[in-house]
Amino acid sequence: MRWSTLALIIACAALMIGSAFAQGTDVPGDSNGDKIVSADEVAAAEKLAQEGKISADELQEIKHIHEKYPIAVSYTHLTLPTTYSV
C-alpha cells in the first residue's frame, strides 16, 4: 500500500470522527436544540443579562450568532449550461 493511500484513509477517518464530534456542539443561546438562535431566544438572553445570570460577552456572542447564522449558501455558479438539440 502506498503512503499516499494510507494518508488518504487517515484523512477520511479524521473527517468522519470530526463530523461526529461536531454533531454534539452546543450553540450559545439556543434553548430548544435546533442549533438556531431565534429572536425569542435573544430576548430571553437579554433578560438573563439584565438579571446578571450571563455576562455581556455571552450576550454579545448570542446576538452575533442570531445575526450571522445559519448561513445560506447558493451554488448558482455551478449550474450546468443548457444545451439545445436540433
N, C-alpha and C positions, 0 to 999 in steps of 0.2 A: 504494500500500500504506500502510495506516495505521501510525502509530508503535506502537500497542498490539500489532498483529500482528507487527511486527518484533521488539518486545521479547519477545513470547511465543516466537517462533522462537529467539531468542538464549538465552532461559532454558532451553528444551528442549535445545538443543545443549550448554549448560553442564552440565546434569544428565547427559546421556549421556556426556560427556567425564569428568565427575567420577566416575561409577559405573565407568567403565572403569579409571580410576586406582585406585579403591578395591579392585578385584579383586586387585591386587598387594600388598596390605597384609600385612605380616608381623605375626604375633601373638607377643609375647614368651613364651618357654617352650614354644611348640608345636614339637615336633621332627618330627612326621610329616606336617605340612602340611594337616591337616583343619580348621584355624582354631579348634580347641577344645583347651583345656589340661586334660588328664586327670590323675587322681591320680598315675599313674606319672610323668608329666612334672613334676608338682610335686615328687615325691620326688627326681627327678633334679636338679631345680633346687636343692633344699635341699642335696644332696650337693655340687653345684658351689659353692654359697655357703660351705659348710664348708671346701672346698678353696681358697677365695679367688678363684675364677675369675669369679664375678659378685658384685655389691655387694648389700648388704642392701636397698637401694631397689629394685633389679631383682627380687630375690626377692619383696619385698612386692607389686610390680606383678603378678608371675606368679600369686601367691596370690589377689590381688584378681580377676584375670581368671578364674581357676578357679572362684572362689566366685560371681561375678556373671554370667558369660556362658556359653553363649548365653542370651538372654532369650526365654522362651516368651510369645508374645502371643496372647491369646484375644479373639476378637471376638464374644462372646456377646450384647452389646448391639445388634449389627447384624443379628440374625436377623429374618426376616420373620414377621409374625404368621400364625398358622394360620387359614385360613378354611374354613368348612364350607358346603357347598351342600345345599339341600333340594329 
